[in-house]
Amino acid sequence: MAIIFLVLVFLAWYFYSCRQKVYAMIIFIFLLTSGFHLIPEEAMMLMTGFSKGQDYALVLIAGCIAIDFIFSKEKCFKRDGFTSWMFLFLVFLLACILYSRYVVGCSFAEAIRTCRQYLLVVAYFVFRNMSREDLERLLKIVFVISAVICGLYVLQAVLSTEILNSMGSNVIKIGDWVIMRYYNQPHMMYFCAFLAIYSNLVRGVFRFVCIVIFVLAILLGFNRSGLSFFILSLVLGYVLRLSKVKQVKFAFISIAILIPSVVVLGHNFVKSKTYEDIRAVVQGRFADANIDLYLLYNSTFAYRMGHMFERISYIEEYPAARIFGVGLIPEDSPLANQFGFILGLNNQRGEPSQLESPDICYSSLFLRFGYLGTALFLSLYVYMACFFFKRKESHYALSSFIYLILSFGISFFSSNLNIPVFFILPMITMCLVRKDTENLNSNQPEMKE
């Protein structure tokens, strides 16, 4: 079956070379999201090390860049603010691959396999060379597909049957109601939810129906952190659309309400045993923390902080690891057995995972990239957030900005920032907003001296 996905890659290249770039990018996102969360990764396996949709997506995007380079060499790698940070990050990735090969002892194949999803940042070059009309058309198609996939996610809870790719489930009891909670929430859900609420991408009854579907999909995930940051992001979006005077009033009221709550909650937390345990981990005394692992796993935020600081305390012991991390070591490599971390979800061997975690982004980032690489990678998100904030009058920029704020928030509770589609989607709107800005500037009459 894997040959079908190779055929799709060649088909995408054909579409792209024939100026049908929207169809090519739909195939790209289809592969990137494992067939819009409908095709298991096992079905995509071509060979060892080439087994995920993002592998096909990376080959596809590399081919599209090559086509652009052949036919529009002067435009392909034109420099702008985002590409400057991207090149720095890619140079670091190259250095990290060499470090992993010649210092840590990984093979080139293992190092590339570990960092392959981050190489997909080069998709920006392809989106930048698309027309505004194509970018908006691509967004609309992605939006409609995401609404359908989120509808299927909602249907799972109704039928108590898994429809999307399996990622586990459990039972949620609300009074006399019993609802299945599925962990396979679509990755494009939040982005498209904000587009539905704040942009004019679609209108009328269809827009209302889509908003209902996205909100239901978010609610049925029963993810407290995701729901909390979604609500906070909606409030932020509302505030940013107010006048300056009303924003100041809202800020004063919010501060007056929040300060007492923060003081009480902070005081209780500082007095708790969880705080003392995390403090011990931060100070590098993990072995002396006397942590009750059962209680820590059930205190989800404390577990995540403990997980991250356990990794940080390790790289603090090695100067090179602070810069390059411990190397691009795959989780299934024998080299991963050297660390001996206690916190982590159990892997296939029934032992705590050492290098990867779906619970928090920063553990794997600090381990794989050190402080320098993590800062360079996050700078791409920060650049996009600043870009959108400066242009928040655009409904695409506003929805993308609050999406990135939500992404930063839930990054302490998931691995979202490391999932390619989370940084690919705002790249599309960034290119679209940039083209709108360029068109606006070009249409303004020149001032006569």
Secondary structure as the mmCIF struct_conf table of DSSP 4:
data_model
#
loop_
_struct_conf.conf_type_id
_struct_conf.id
_struct_conf.beg_label_comp_id
_struct_conf.beg_label_asym_id
_struct_conf.beg_label_seq_id
_struct_conf.end_label_comp_id
_struct_conf.end_label_asym_id
_struct_conf.end_label_seq_id
HELX_RH_AL_P HELX_RH_AL_P1 ALA A 2 SER A 17
TURN_TY1_P TURN_TY1_P1 CYS A 18 ARG A 19
HELX_RH_AL_P HELX_RH_AL_P2 LYS A 21 LEU A 32
TURN_TY1_P TURN_TY1_P2 THR A 33 THR A 33
HELX_RH_AL_P HELX_RH_AL_P3 SER A 34 HIS A 37
TURN_TY1_P TURN_TY1_P3 LEU A 38 LEU A 38
BEND BEND1 ILE A 39 ILE A 39
HELX_RH_3T_P HELX_RH_3T_P1 GLU A 41 MET A 44
STRN STRN1 MET A 47 MET A 47
TURN_TY1_P TURN_TY1_P4 THR A 48 GLY A 49
STRN STRN2 PHE A 50 PHE A 50
BEND BEND2 LYS A 52 LYS A 52
HELX_RH_AL_P HELX_RH_AL_P4 GLY A 53 PHE A 71
HELX_RH_AL_P HELX_RH_AL_P5 LYS A 73 CYS A 76
TURN_TY1_P TURN_TY1_P5 PHE A 77 PHE A 77
HELX_RH_AL_P HELX_RH_AL_P6 GLY A 81 TYR A 99
HELX_RH_PI_P HELX_RH_PI_P1 SER A 100 VAL A 104
HELX_RH_AL_P HELX_RH_AL_P7 PHE A 108 CYS A 115
HELX_RH_3T_P HELX_RH_3T_P2 ARG A 116 VAL A 122
HELX_RH_AL_P HELX_RH_AL_P8 ALA A 123 ARG A 128
TURN_TY1_P TURN_TY1_P6 ASN A 129 ASN A 129
BEND BEND3 MET A 130 MET A 130
HELX_RH_AL_P HELX_RH_AL_P9 ARG A 132 LEU A 159
TURN_TY1_P TURN_TY1_P7 SER A 160 SER A 160
BEND BEND4 LEU A 164 ASN A 165
STRN STRN3 SER A 169 ILE A 174
TURN_TY1_P TURN_TY1_P8 GLY A 175 ASP A 176
STRN STRN4 TRP A 177 TYR A 182
BEND BEND5 TYR A 183 TYR A 183
TURN_TY1_P TURN_TY1_P9 HIS A 187 MET A 188
HELX_RH_AL_P HELX_RH_AL_P10 MET A 189 TYR A 198
BEND BEND6 LEU A 201 VAL A 202
HELX_RH_AL_P HELX_RH_AL_P11 GLY A 204 LEU A 219
TURN_TY1_P TURN_TY1_P10 LEU A 220 PHE A 222
HELX_RH_AL_P HELX_RH_AL_P12 ARG A 224 LEU A 240
TURN_TY1_P TURN_TY1_P11 ARG A 241 ARG A 241
BEND BEND7 LEU A 242 LEU A 242
HELX_RH_AL_P HELX_RH_AL_P13 LYS A 244 VAL A 270
TURN_TY1_P TURN_TY1_P12 LYS A 271 LYS A 271
BEND BEND8 SER A 272 SER A 272
HELX_RH_AL_P HELX_RH_AL_P14 LYS A 273 VAL A 282
TURN_TY1_P TURN_TY1_P13 GLN A 283 GLY A 284
HELX_RH_3T_P HELX_RH_3T_P3 PHE A 286 ASP A 288
BEND BEND9 ALA A 289 ALA A 289
HELX_RH_AL_P HELX_RH_AL_P15 LEU A 293 ASN A 298
BEND BEND10 SER A 299 SER A 299
HELX_RH_AL_P HELX_RH_AL_P16 THR A 300 ILE A 315
TURN_TY1_P TURN_TY1_P14 GLU A 316 GLU A 317
HELX_RH_AL_P HELX_RH_AL_P17 PRO A 319 PHE A 324
TURN_TY1_P TURN_TY1_P15 GLY A 325 VAL A 326
BEND BEND11 LEU A 328 LEU A 328
TURN_TY1_P TURN_TY1_P16 GLU A 331 ASP A 332
BEND BEND12 SER A 333 SER A 333
HELX_RH_3T_P HELX_RH_3T_P4 PRO A 334 GLN A 338
BEND BEND13 PHE A 339 PHE A 339
BEND BEND14 ILE A 342 ILE A 342
BEND BEND15 GLY A 344 GLY A 344
STRN STRN5 ASN A 346 ASN A 346
TURN_TY1_P TURN_TY1_P17 GLN A 348 ARG A 349
BEND BEND16 GLY A 350 GLU A 351
STRN STRN6 PRO A 352 PRO A 352
BEND BEND17 GLN A 354 LEU A 355
BEND BEND18 PRO A 358 ASP A 359
HELX_RH_AL_P HELX_RH_AL_P18 CYS A 361 LYS A 390
TURN_TY1_P TURN_TY1_P18 ARG A 391 GLU A 393
BEND BEND19 SER A 394 SER A 394
HELX_RH_AL_P HELX_RH_AL_P19 HIS A 395 ILE A 410
TURN_TY1_P TURN_TY1_P19 SER A 411 PHE A 413
BEND BEND20 SER A 414 SER A 415
HELX_RH_3T_P HELX_RH_3T_P5 ASN A 416 ASN A 418
BEND BEND21 ILE A 419 ILE A 419
HELX_RH_AL_P HELX_RH_AL_P20 PRO A 420 ASN A 443
BEND BEND22 GLN A 444 GLN A 444
HELX_LH_PP_P HELX_LH_PP_P1 PRO A 445 LYS A 448
#
